[in-house]
Amino acid sequence: MDIKSNKEPQRMRPITVNAYSQTYTKASDLSIPEVIGDKVAISKVQIFSKAYFVIDDVVRKITLLIPLIIVAIIVGAIGLTFVPSEIKNRRLEFAQGEVRINNNLIKVEIAKSDAEKQRWLMFREQRLPLNTAMILIYSKPDLYSLWLLNIEYNLDLIWFDESGNVVYMVKNVSPCKNVFDAFSCTYKNTNPAKYVIAATSGFIEGHKITNESKMTIISI
């Protein structure tokens, strides 16, 4: 004889997953097949929840940092522009040397230390004569950019590799008009260089310098 049980089957109570702020009543809602009593295996959702909150925290921190970074850049740029007159007028003595480009002997001011390369031709109102230039010397061949902030006149710039071959050059480039003009007044070589010659505009044409020209260091 069949005996019918009066005991009603246990119903699964709805559960709430905080990651979505939604209530689920069956495992299939979570795309997880296993149901144990009224508990649903929700490890995947828990992992997603943790990842979500970590990403959200990082985004909020970055959002807070962006204004501080912008302010720091502006303050630094303004500091470079409005330099006290005693610093502007202070004469930085560069060592002297000579190089030969093609058949032309060129007297050069040598910028080798970091401080010298940062100062280079900034605040120099008196133009370099066309038979002279400044040579910036770097420790190894690489890509080096020059920002023409606080430069007083147009320049010719030539990048040379370790062997003295021209790898990049620009003629008659203008100084920055203001601190926010960085994109249009920053120049960078496209092939590795170890030396940069900076000279008054007209230097390249005056010495007939081309991509085939070669620089020989005589004394630096």
SEMI-724961 format. One line per field, with one value per residue (C-alpha): residue number from 0; residue in three letters; x, y, z. Coordinates in pm, 1 decimal, decimal comma. Last residue first. Layout:
BEGIN
num = NUM  ...
residu = Ala  ...
X = X  ...
Y = Y  ...
Z = Z  ...
END
This chain:
BEGIN
num = 219  218  217  216  215  214  213  212  211  210  209  208  207  206  205  204  203  202  201  200  199  198  197  196  195  194  193  192  191  190  189  188  187  186  185  184  183  182  181  180  179  178  177  176  175  174  173  172  171  170  169  168  167  166  165  164  163  162  161  160  159  158  157  156  155  154  153  152  151  150  149  148  147  146  145  144  143  142  141  140  139  138  137  136  135  134  133  132  131  130  129  128  127  126  125  124  123  122  121  120  119  118  117  116  115  114  113  112  111  110  109  108  107  106  105  104  103  102  101  100  99  98  97  96  95  94  93  92  91  90  89  88  87  86  85  84  83  82  81  80  79  78  77  76  75  74  73  72  71  70  69  68  67  66  65  64  63  62  61  60  59  58  57  56  55  54  53  52  51  50  49  48  47  46  45  44  43  42  41  40  39  38  37  36  35  34  33  32  31  30  29  28  27  26  25  24  23  22  21  20  19  18  17  16  15  14  13  12  11  10  9  8  7  6  5  4  3  2  1  0
residu = Ile  Ser  Ile  Ile  Thr  Met  Lys  Ser  Glu  Asn  Thr  Ile  Lys  His  Gly  Glu  Ile  Phe  Gly  Ser  Thr  Ala  Ala  Ile  Val  Tyr  Lys  Ala  Pro  Asn  Thr  Asn  Lys  Tyr  Thr  Cys  Ser  Phe  Ala  Asp  Phe  Val  Asn  Lys  Cys  Pro  Ser  Val  Asn  Lys  Val  Met  Tyr  Val  Val  Asn  Gly  Ser  Glu  Asp  Phe  Trp  Ile  Leu  Asp  Leu  Asn  Tyr  Glu  Ile  Asn  Leu  Leu  Trp  Leu  Ser  Tyr  Leu  Asp  Pro  Lys  Ser  Tyr  Ile  Leu  Ile  Met  Ala  Thr  Asn  Leu  Pro  Leu  Arg  Gln  Glu  Arg  Phe  Met  Leu  Trp  Arg  Gln  Lys  Glu  Ala  Asp  Ser  Lys  Ala  Ile  Glu  Val  Lys  Ile  Leu  Asn  Asn  Asn  Ile  Arg  Val  Glu  Gly  Gln  Ala  Phe  Glu  Leu  Arg  Arg  Asn  Lys  Ile  Glu  Ser  Pro  Val  Phe  Thr  Leu  Gly  Ile  Ala  Gly  Val  Ile  Ile  Ala  Val  Ile  Ile  Leu  Pro  Ile  Leu  Leu  Thr  Ile  Lys  Arg  Val  Val  Asp  Asp  Ile  Val  Phe  Tyr  Ala  Lys  Ser  Phe  Ile  Gln  Val  Lys  Ser  Ile  Ala  Val  Lys  Asp  Gly  Ile  Val  Glu  Pro  Ile  Ser  Leu  Asp  Ser  Ala  Lys  Thr  Tyr  Thr  Gln  Ser  Tyr  Ala  Asn  Val  Thr  Ile  Pro  Arg  Met  Arg  Gln  Pro  Glu  Lys  Asn  Ser  Lys  Ile  Asp  Met
X = 8527,2  8810,9  8830,1  8498,4  8424,4  8075,0  7953,5  7724,0  7512,5  7181,8  7284,5  7486,2  7577,3  7760,6  7551,7  7238,6  7261,4  7367,3  7089,6  6892,8  7132,4  7282,3  7205,9  7416,2  7285,0  7504,2  7437,8  7161,7  6913,3  6675,5  6352,8  6499,2  6281,8  6160,5  5929,5  5784,5  5447,8  5353,3  5476,6  5264,1  5097,8  5398,0  5380,4  5505,9  5756,4  6066,9  6060,5  6244,6  6463,8  6584,0  6529,7  6774,0  6787,5  7037,0  7346,2  7651,2  7911,3  7994,4  7804,9  7493,9  7432,1  7120,4  7105,3  6902,7  6876,4  6733,3  6493,4  6539,4  6487,9  6458,0  6251,2  6076,4  6223,3  6168,8  6440,3  6373,0  6627,8  6591,1  6885,9  7260,1  7437,0  7573,9  7447,0  7640,6  7469,9  7683,4  7635,3  7718,9  7974,6  8055,0  7703,1  7750,5  7531,1  7247,6  7249,6  6922,9  7026,5  6745,7  6758,8  7039,1  7142,8  6985,1  6862,3  7168,5  7399,5  7218,0  7227,2  7601,5  7741,8  7664,3  7977,1  8002,2  8124,0  8372,4  8307,8  8571,3  8406,5  8519,2  8213,3  8132,7  8443,9  8415,5  8581,6  8562,7  8469,7  8340,4  8016,6  7997,5  7648,3  7593,7  7325,6  7084,5  6788,9  6863,6  6888,7  6578,8  6359,8  6209,6  5854,0  5844,5  5997,7  5786,9  5478,1  5556,4  5604,1  5281,4  5091,1  5232,1  5158,9  4802,8  4740,6  4877,7  4658,3  4350,3  4424,3  4483,3  4119,8  3997,7  4283,5  4170,2  3808,2  3910,7  4123,7  3835,5  3591,3  3838,2  3874,7  3495,0  3425,3  3696,2  3550,4  3197,8  3316,1  3487,1  3173,3  2961,3  3182,7  3176,2  2797,9  2720,6  2357,0  2234,0  1872,8  1943,6  2253,6  2191,3  2452,8  2408,7  2556,7  2430,6  2321,1  1955,9  2000,1  2062,6  1715,8  1538,7  1766,0  1727,2  1914,7  2158,2  2403,0  2722,6  2515,5  2370,4  2030,1  1884,6  1529,5  1426,9  1442,8  1131,4  1143,2  895,4  576,5  546,3  206,4  374,2  163,0  185,1  131,6  0,0
Y = 6846,6  6860,4  6762,2  6584,4  6498,1  6563,8  6410,9  6540,1  6305,4  6424,6  6773,3  7061,2  7340,4  7537,9  7853,6  7649,8  7459,5  7764,4  7987,8  7979,9  8014,7  7690,3  7376,6  7068,4  6751,2  6452,2  6087,1  6008,4  5724,6  5765,9  5968,6  6279,7  6501,7  6860,9  7041,2  7376,8  7273,5  7029,1  7244,5  7550,7  7555,6  7725,2  8017,6  8124,6  7841,0  7909,4  7886,3  7633,0  7767,1  7428,6  7076,5  6786,7  6410,4  6123,3  6314,9  6090,6  6163,6  5801,5  5808,5  5945,4  6310,4  6526,3  6870,1  7170,4  7509,4  7776,3  8070,4  8328,7  8387,7  8035,9  8041,0  7714,8  7545,9  7189,7  6959,8  6587,2  6307,7  5961,8  5741,3  5696,3  5691,3  5932,7  6245,7  6545,9  6872,7  7077,5  7453,7  7642,3  7875,4  7998,7  8139,3  8369,2  8266,5  8510,4  8736,4  8705,0  8386,2  8312,9  7938,6  7823,5  7510,3  7529,7  7170,2  7042,3  7226,9  7097,7  6739,8  6766,2  6776,5  7110,7  7210,6  7548,9  7489,0  7641,8  7507,0  7415,4  7370,1  7099,8  6878,6  6947,9  6981,2  7009,7  7237,6  7289,4  7533,9  7461,6  7635,9  7923,7  7993,1  8366,1  8462,4  8695,8  8460,4  8352,1  8709,8  8798,0  8551,8  8280,9  8341,7  8090,2  7787,0  7838,6  7876,6  7538,2  7376,1  7527,1  7412,4  7059,0  7031,5  7159,1  6899,8  6620,8  6732,4  6743,8  6386,3  6239,7  6235,4  6064,6  5813,6  5727,7  5685,5  5462,1  5245,0  5201,2  5107,6  4854,0  4693,5  4701,5  4528,9  4267,7  4177,8  4147,6  3941,8  3699,4  3679,2  3619,1  3332,6  3185,8  3186,9  2825,3  2852,0  2787,5  2695,1  2324,9  2273,7  2395,5  2336,5  2444,8  2795,8  3034,0  3267,5  3260,7  2889,7  2836,9  2940,3  3216,1  3512,6  3856,7  4154,2  4407,5  4301,6  4247,4  4221,3  3882,8  3825,8  3481,8  3358,9  3068,8  2722,7  2527,1  2208,2  1952,7  1932,1  1652,5  1482,6  1173,4  938,6  571,2  341,4  0,0
Z = -2528,2  -2777,6  -3142,1  -3185,2  -3545,4  -3678,1  -4002,1  -4272,4  -4484,7  -4339,0  -4446,7  -4300,3  -4544,3  -4272,6  -4319,7  -4390,8  -4064,0  -3858,9  -3991,7  -3666,2  -3373,1  -3252,8  -3053,2  -3131,9  -2971,9  -2890,6  -2802,3  -3048,8  -3097,9  -3393,7  -3399,2  -3237,9  -3024,2  -3045,7  -2804,1  -2911,9  -3060,2  -2785,8  -2497,0  -2576,2  -2234,0  -2073,4  -2317,3  -2660,5  -2667,2  -2874,4  -3253,3  -3467,2  -3748,7  -3867,6  -3736,0  -3733,8  -3696,0  -3718,8  -3827,4  -3796,4  -3529,9  -3449,1  -3120,6  -3295,6  -3379,5  -3318,7  -3481,0  -3361,3  -3535,6  -3307,8  -3300,2  -3023,9  -2650,5  -2510,2  -2191,1  -2288,0  -2594,3  -2473,8  -2606,1  -2637,1  -2619,0  -2774,7  -2679,4  -2721,9  -2385,9  -2125,2  -2297,8  -2426,7  -2517,9  -2757,2  -2775,6  -3091,8  -3249,1  -3601,4  -3635,6  -3336,9  -3041,1  -2986,4  -2683,8  -2493,6  -2315,8  -2067,7  -2143,2  -2372,4  -2177,3  -1829,3  -1808,8  -1993,8  -1755,7  -1447,0  -1577,6  -1638,3  -1991,9  -2151,5  -2346,4  -2519,7  -2871,2  -3116,3  -3464,2  -3724,0  -4062,6  -4303,3  -4258,8  -3895,5  -3680,0  -3305,3  -3053,0  -2678,8  -2405,8  -2056,7  -1968,6  -1723,1  -1600,9  -1592,2  -1344,4  -1519,6  -1513,6  -1156,7  -1030,2  -1234,4  -1044,9  -1270,0  -1377,7  -1659,0  -1490,3  -1178,7  -1394,7  -1548,0  -1207,4  -1072,7  -1381,5  -1362,3  -989,3  -1039,8  -1310,6  -1088,1  -796,0  -1021,5  -1142,8  -795,6  -677,8  -992,8  -964,1  -611,0  -721,7  -1010,5  -781,0  -534,6  -812,3  -947,4  -601,9  -547,6  -876,3  -824,3  -485,0  -628,0  -924,0  -690,3  -474,5  -783,5  -887,8  -538,3  -527,2  -435,3  -332,7  17,7  94,0  105,2  -109,4  -465,0  -737,4  -1098,1  -1093,7  -1366,2  -1086,0  -1184,1  -1251,7  -882,2  -785,1  -597,7  -660,2  -500,7  -643,1  -498,3  -772,7  -572,1  -253,2  -340,6  -180,5  -122,8  -173,9  45,2  -109,9  -45,1  153,8  25,3  228,7  478,0  449,6  315,8  113,3  193,7  -96,2  0,0
END
